Amino acid sequence: MRALISLVAVLLLVAVAYGMAEANMRFLLGVVIPYAAVAVFIFGMIARVLKWGSSPVPFRIPTTCGQQKSLPWIKQSKLESPSGTMGVLGRMALEVFFFRSLFRNLKMQRYEGNQLAYGEAKWLWLAGLAFHWTFLVILLRHLRFFTLAVPVPVQMLEGLDSFLQIGAPILYITDVIFLAAVTGLFIRRVMLPQVRYISLMADYFPLFLILGIGVTGVMMRYLTKTDILSVKILTMSLVRFSPDASVLGQIGVLFYIHLFLISVLFLYFPFSKLVHMAGVFMSPTRNLAANNRWKRHINPWNYPVHVHTYEEYENDFRAKMKEAGLPVEKE
Amino acid sequence: MAKLPKPEELAKVDYTPPKTSWMDTPVVIKEGMFCHGAKTKSLQTLGFPNARDWRPMDADWKLPENWKEILLNGIADRLKKYRSFQLFMDICVRCGACADKCHFFIGTGDPKNMPVLRAELIRSVYRKEFTLAGKIFGKMAGARELTLDVLKEWWYYFFQCTECRRCSVFCPYGIDQAEITIIGRELLNELGLNIDWIAGPASACYMKGNHLGLEPHTIVGNLEYMLDDIETITGKRIKPTFNRKGAEILFVTPSGDLFADPGTYTAMGYLMLFEELGLDYTWSTYASEGGNFGFFTTNELAKRLNSKIYNEAKRLGVKWILGGECGHMWRVLSQYMDTWNGPADFLEVPKSPITGTVFDHAKSMKMIHVAEFTADLIKNNKLKLDPKRNDHLTVTWHDSCNTARGMGLLEEPRYVLKSVVNNFHEMPEDTIREKTFCCGSGSGLNASEDMDLRMKGGFPRANAVKFVHEHHGVNMLANVCAIDRASLKPLMDYWVPGVGVCGLHELVANALVMTGEKERTTDLRGEPLPSAQAKEEKA
């Protein structure tokens, strides 16, 4: 149900974009909304990160996933239980670029006689990694629309991405993987009873939205003809902050749907779970060194507390202590 | 108290989620799954709010009029104080990787025991009250009103989490349910909604120095019993000191080891080892608790209880502190103590008087774990060991949650263990080290009225033990945690009869050849040694 409502919501967004494009509200779709969306995204994310940053980290609480640094002859696990900056950077790099923790994923299984076993479960990791990486590559490929001369790294990326040399226009492998991964993540969400049970609309909506962006993008490249030249004139004029409205009429409706969905994604981003993109860098269980024992961590709001002193304790038990032969401070 | 069902019954777990969505499925508080409410006296001793006697099964929890306001202010306060809390409220994507990592979910099948959903219990209220999307879109954005039912749900499920951090190992963002439970319990505490198995020991610890409420003369007396046993076994009379000023080392261990077996055997182990080394150390009756049940109530109480360790070290003028075998004790010591009550600049960097090893990695907190201390001794050949004395045992190693995931103490105890026993087998790799399973009774849930919960939560641990019991004949489950020693025993008796539970230093002391000892015929438990048995059979 929650999935269905989310799907309908995205389809509605498509309809809105279609309607607006047809109703000659292209300046709104092609210029005003994208500008607004990017602004909301940038300021929203900055505000979000500042908000996180404004809460202190009172305690150093890394989750140690390997051997601590202790005696010199015991091999420390420098990435899983990092004790210095390099180790933390390594751990974070593994986490951010390769989803290290998700790679550990296991699937609990129960067998006859109540035997538990833990099987490999790499699908979530694989789909997640494929989704995020291809999304990034596709985003980088789009730089060709925002730079006058296509930068060499972007050209190389495109070359690499199309090395299969299938079809005309040549097929980008990332397009295929991206759509497959998003679809896979959706299927997983509805198929696994536990995951379906915890899923909110906030989980389905971004999936459909991103799928919509992917599908419209792919349609523009492989199925319909898009006036790339005009698109680039528009995007370059947006980059220069002097929108060129003259080309708006020459670009097909599909492009406006694509752009509108992207705008919605940007608008939605800072207010949703998608902020994990920035949050992952700030997680205290991952980005702190496990060096508490030799480097004191300061809690900015540490305050004096009422304690039960030794003196009070001895006052309570002096007679018993003396009888038991224990030394006392006061006779 | 409800009768504990048979293992076959308890093992029947249905993982199918309910038909109704979790927000529309009200909590049902079940006998055997929760602990008694905190008593008036315990809360009063600690100066905690809303001290009164109350029962979780009663409809009326005797809450203050403005309970909702107290909670919401409490959440706002913690969002500002803890980046972890603020971040963990915002970034979960509900991928579900944590779901089947929780021992309580595996053991109960209750979806609200999936760490993600346990967190959503509080996150949903956070969305409603603290986010724009939640305020506007309400339920569609996963937000819900804080009601009495929601409050009861919090209480029920935050006391069905042992703060073991296993979920945080698997979370792609390191979201730590322990952190959320810790804060959740702190919020509940503001309404006086603690459990007595935590508040009782915490108040005892505050007034008397230890969770069990052992008064100074009782501590001495309990140790005397152990010394008698040691004399019977080894022929040696040991004379430890208490509250002695000028000792080089202060020794602090969980009080559970002074009270009941098998913990007492571990304490005997310490006594024998330190005697053999001629260690200049002292026990303290004031700082007679290594563990910290305050940690399961509020950050502030944890700090108040913890303060005794440094204060006592200062009063006695020792050089450094040696800590015994305990789990959450070491999470608290290694990740909180120095921040709360440091800097301990009146102490010196721990240095083994026997080997001269300087424990640089503890140069700020000035305290080392006895497994580190002993590993160093063995590495430097300072102990005469006869592992054959443990040949009647086939041992496996249980990594305690907190020493594993809150410290990284993995190899030191294994090195010691392998030096003192000949028969050692690891449990399956997905159930040990950073992926170790909780005993099911941690974080103050090791009461007797919640046995259903404990046996269910301990099921994955027990299951892995069963595997090595059946495949390798393992009959002893060794560990470095006092709660483990107390709680794994009933867990083994229930799920894997025939497997005993012991601390590391019990095995060390079994193998330790002491100067001038008589020929030993039994181990610390009074069980005949294999060698003695063989001799008897020959004769």
Contacts between the chains, C-beta under 8 A, distances in Angstrom:
chain1	res1	chain2	res2	distance
A	5	B	140	7.7
A	48	B	90	7.6
A	51	B	86	7.1
A	52	B	83	6.0
A	52	B	86	5.9
A	52	B	87	5.5
A	52	B	90	7.6
A	53	B	83	7.7
A	54	B	80	7.6
A	55	B	79	6.5
A	55	B	80	5.7
A	55	B	81	6.7
A	55	B	82	6.2
A	55	B	83	4.2
A	55	B	85	7.6
A	55	B	86	4.6
A	55	B	87	8.0
A	56	B	81	7.1
A	56	B	82	7.9
A	56	B	83	6.3
A	57	B	82	7.9
A	57	B	83	5.0
A	57	B	84	7.2
A	58	B	81	6.4
A	58	B	82	6.3
A	58	B	299	8.0
A	58	B	339	7.4
A	59	B	335	6.0
A	59	B	336	5.7
A	59	B	339	5.7
A	60	B	335	6.2
A	60	B	339	7.2
A	61	B	84	6.9
A	61	B	176	7.2
A	61	B	179	7.0
A	61	B	335	5.5
A	61	B	406	7.7
A	63	B	165	5.7
A	63	B	168	4.6
A	63	B	169	6.0
A	63	B	174	6.0
A	63	B	176	6.4
A	63	B	405	5.4
A	63	B	406	7.6
A	63	B	434	7.9
A	64	B	404	7.2
A	64	B	405	5.8
A	64	B	406	6.5
A	64	B	407	6.0
A	64	B	408	3.6
A	64	B	434	7.0
A	65	B	169	5.5
A	65	B	405	7.2
A	65	B	434	4.2
A	66	B	408	6.3
A	66	B	410	7.3
A	66	B	433	7.8
A	66	B	434	6.4
A	67	B	408	5.6
A	67	B	410	4.9
A	67	B	411	5.2
A	68	B	361	7.5
A	68	B	407	5.9
A	68	B	408	3.0
A	68	B	409	6.1
A	68	B	410	7.6
A	69	B	361	5.4
A	69	B	408	7.9
A	70	B	359	7.6
A	70	B	361	5.2
A	70	B	372	5.6
A	70	B	409	7.7
A	70	B	412	6.3
A	71	B	357	7.4
A	71	B	359	7.9
A	71	B	372	6.6
A	71	B	375	6.5
A	71	B	376	5.9
A	71	B	379	7.3
A	71	B	412	7.2
A	73	B	379	6.3
A	74	B	375	7.5
A	74	B	411	4.8
A	74	B	412	6.5
A	74	B	415	7.3
A	75	B	411	7.4
A	77	B	408	7.3
A	80	B	434	7.0
A	81	B	408	4.2
A	95	B	172	7.3
A	95	B	174	7.8
A	99	B	172	5.6
A	101	B	97	7.8
A	101	B	169	6.9
A	101	B	170	5.9
A	101	B	171	6.0
A	101	B	172	5.0
A	101	B	173	8.0
A	101	B	174	6.8
A	102	B	95	7.6
A	102	B	97	6.0
A	102	B	170	7.5
A	102	B	172	4.5
A	104	B	169	6.6
A	104	B	170	5.5
A	104	B	435	7.6
A	105	B	97	5.2
A	105	B	170	6.2
A	106	B	100	7.7
A	106	B	101	7.4
A	106	B	170	7.7
A	106	B	430	5.7
A	106	B	435	7.9
A	107	B	100	6.8
A	108	B	100	4.0
A	108	B	101	7.9
A	108	B	106	5.8
A	110	B	13	7.7
A	114	B	11	4.5
A	114	B	463	7.2
A	115	B	463	6.8
A	115	B	466	7.9
A	115	B	467	7.4
A	116	B	106	7.0
A	116	B	459	7.8
A	116	B	460	5.9
A	116	B	463	4.5
A	116	B	464	7.5
A	117	B	428	7.9
A	118	B	428	7.4
A	118	B	430	4.0
A	118	B	431	7.4
A	124	B	95	6.4
A	124	B	96	8.0
A	124	B	97	6.3
A	128	B	95	7.4
A	128	B	172	7.5
A	192	B	96	6.8
A	193	B	15	7.4
A	193	B	16	6.4
A	193	B	17	5.6
A	194	B	15	7.3
A	194	B	17	6.5
A	194	B	96	5.9
A	194	B	99	5.0
A	194	B	100	7.4
A	194	B	111	6.5
A	194	B	114	6.4
A	195	B	94	7.5
A	195	B	95	7.6
A	195	B	96	4.0
A	195	B	99	7.3
A	196	B	17	7.8
A	197	B	17	4.1
A	197	B	21	7.7
A	197	B	22	6.7
A	197	B	111	5.4
A	197	B	117	7.7
A	198	B	22	7.6
A	198	B	94	5.0
A	198	B	96	6.2
A	198	B	99	7.6
A	198	B	111	7.4
A	198	B	114	6.7
A	198	B	116	5.4
A	198	B	117	5.5
A	198	B	120	6.8
A	199	B	94	6.1
A	200	B	94	6.9
A	200	B	141	7.5
A	200	B	142	4.0
A	201	B	140	5.4
A	201	B	141	7.3
A	201	B	142	7.4
A	202	B	133	7.9
A	202	B	141	6.1
A	202	B	142	5.7
A	203	B	93	7.2
A	203	B	94	5.4
A	271	B	131	7.6
A	271	B	132	6.4
A	271	B	133	5.2
A	272	B	133	7.3
A	273	B	90	7.6
A	273	B	91	6.7
A	273	B	92	6.6
A	273	B	93	4.9
A	273	B	94	7.5
A	275	B	90	5.9
A	275	B	91	6.1
A	276	B	91	4.1
A	276	B	92	7.7
A	276	B	93	5.7
A	276	B	173	5.9
A	279	B	87	5.5
A	279	B	90	6.2
A	279	B	91	3.6
A	279	B	173	6.3
A	280	B	91	7.2
A	280	B	172	7.3
A	280	B	173	5.1
A	282	B	83	6.8
A	282	B	87	5.8
A	283	B	84	7.8
A	283	B	87	6.3
A	283	B	91	7.8
A	283	B	173	5.2
A	283	B	174	4.2
A	283	B	175	7.3
A	284	B	83	6.2
A	284	B	84	4.9
A	284	B	87	7.6
A	284	B	174	7.7
A	285	B	84	7.4
A	285	B	168	5.4
A	285	B	174	3.7
A	285	B	175	7.7
A	285	B	176	4.9
A	285	B	179	7.7
A	286	B	173	7.6
A	286	B	174	4.0
A	290	B	407	7.9
A	290	B	408	6.1
A	292	B	334	5.4
A	292	B	335	5.4
A	292	B	338	6.3
A	292	B	339	7.6
A	292	B	364	7.6
A	292	B	365	6.9
A	293	B	334	5.6
A	293	B	338	7.5
A	293	B	361	5.5
A	293	B	362	4.6
A	293	B	363	7.7
A	293	B	364	6.3
A	293	B	365	4.8
A	293	B	367	8.0
A	294	B	360	6.5
A	294	B	361	5.4
A	294	B	362	6.5
A	294	B	363	4.7
A	294	B	364	5.0
A	294	B	365	7.7
A	295	B	364	5.9
A	296	B	338	4.8
A	296	B	339	6.7
A	296	B	342	5.3
A	296	B	343	5.6
A	296	B	364	4.8
A	296	B	365	7.8
A	297	B	338	7.1
A	297	B	339	4.8
A	298	B	339	6.9
A	299	B	339	5.1
A	299	B	340	7.5
A	301	B	81	6.0
A	302	B	339	6.9
A	302	B	340	6.8
A	305	B	300	5.6
A	305	B	303	5.4
A	305	B	304	4.9
A	305	B	307	7.3
A	306	B	47	7.3
A	306	B	304	6.5
A	307	B	304	5.2
A	307	B	307	4.6
A	307	B	308	7.3
A	307	B	311	7.3
A	308	B	206	5.3
A	308	B	207	6.3
A	308	B	304	7.6
A	308	B	308	7.7
A	309	B	311	7.3
A	310	B	286	5.1
A	310	B	308	7.9
A	310	B	311	6.5
A	310	B	312	6.6
A	310	B	315	5.7
A	313	B	207	7.9
A	313	B	208	7.8
A	313	B	209	6.5
A	313	B	286	5.1
A	314	B	286	7.9
A	316	B	207	7.2
A	316	B	208	8.0
A	317	B	215	6.1
A	317	B	216	5.2
A	317	B	217	7.9
A	317	B	285	8.0
A	320	B	215	6.0
A	320	B	216	5.9
A	320	B	217	4.7
A	321	B	216	4.8
A	321	B	217	6.9
A	321	B	243	8.0
A	321	B	285	7.3
A	323	B	217	6.3
A	324	B	216	6.1
A	324	B	217	3.7
A	324	B	220	4.7
A	324	B	221	7.5
A	325	B	220	7.3
A	326	B	216	5.6
A	326	B	217	7.6
A	326	B	220	6.8
A	326	B	242	5.5
A	326	B	243	5.5
A	326	B	285	6.5
A	327	B	242	7.9
A	327	B	243	5.4
A	327	B	244	6.8
A	327	B	245	7.2
